[in-house]
Amino acid sequence: METNYETRIINYALKTTGYYPLRAIQLWTIDSHFNKVNSTMMNIGALLKLPPEIDLNRLAQAFNDTLKAYDIFRCRLVFHPETSDICQRFDGELVPVSVEKISDEEFEERKKILMQPYPLINKPLYRCYIFETPTAQYLYLDFYHAIIDGMALTVLFWGEINSRYKGKKITRQPLNYADYILDELRVSPEELAEGNKFWNDTLKDFDEKKHLPPVDIENVETWQSETLFATLKNITQKYFSESKRKEHIFFLGASMLAIAKSAGSKSAIMDWVHNGRYTAQERRLMGAMLEQFPIRYDFEDKESVKVFLDSLEIKMNSGIKYHRSLSTAYNSGLQEICATFIFQKRNLGALNTMMMGGYPAEIIELPPNEWSSVENTLDIEVNLNDDGTYLVEYSYDASRYSETAIKNFAATLDEIVLQLQDEQKLIFEILQ
């Protein structure tokens, strides 16, 4: 799309002043964090025990070369000098990565405070440490979620670190996140207004009693995080290879039906997560691209499973069409409350390891500390394992739900997964 005169003027002003607006997902991330600024709710990273074969100095160089290649790692959050709005610059100093030699005892103490809240204003938004002790060697990675997402970290960043470590020449030209921000400004007011209406209509009737599983714990004021893992018993990947159904649509539909059934509702409103990369170029962009889309479905009694799943895909694509207006959905305040669905593909081994230089690096669980915090009502994460089975991770607010309630919900979801494989079945039969 050609930029109009007004947009060209804005682009010129941004490039000459160096102040860039926050994208909708960044602003939502930061606003959410401000509600609990002294927490690690927006940290994304891991501690890894590296294999002894890894050359730590070569690894440090691979990190420094990768950080230098992308403007997102120079990102600093600042207040605009004229408007006082939080915005971002891409000219901050890089924090170099080096090898730190410490004792095993010092490392054990250091582990307790590795993950800390990020100071948000005019500070680096990543931490990379390499430790060498007398008995082992470790890598700690930590990024603020407003500058990077899971795909960028595990696929793009980690892949490039490995390539540079192995001495492979990086030939592709790095894409600048700042330029992507400018490109997003090329949207007409009419398109934004249409998207705003779409998201307002999607969320207008949200009701916790109708669109969340029923609460079974009361009078607990402090939010608490718990996680339950459950393998789906009633489906394997073979079903999708034979039926040609798309996994993420199928499992989102199952999740929406499970919530509706548990709440005794005939409608569902929840969120689903997309990686936010819609073109080949965007799939190579290092930065925070992930989007969280609200979706609404009003179930019809005489509707078949086939009609439901086909219609759900159309609704998902309609939401993607209005992704540039998602700030309206984020600003509603409901996305902190809505249940959220995400589908991911990962190997069973990836639950505990990552490959570095051709060798497995073990992921070490960090001890909880005074800053540990991840807030959600109910997240449903379906993971495809390398054996063709599906593992569901339920992250939930234990001040609302008991473990028994989540186990019952997991059983409901598994039963609905079985019923959805009969595409002639009617939706009202599933919701009974």
Disulfide bonds with the S-S distance in Angstrom:
none
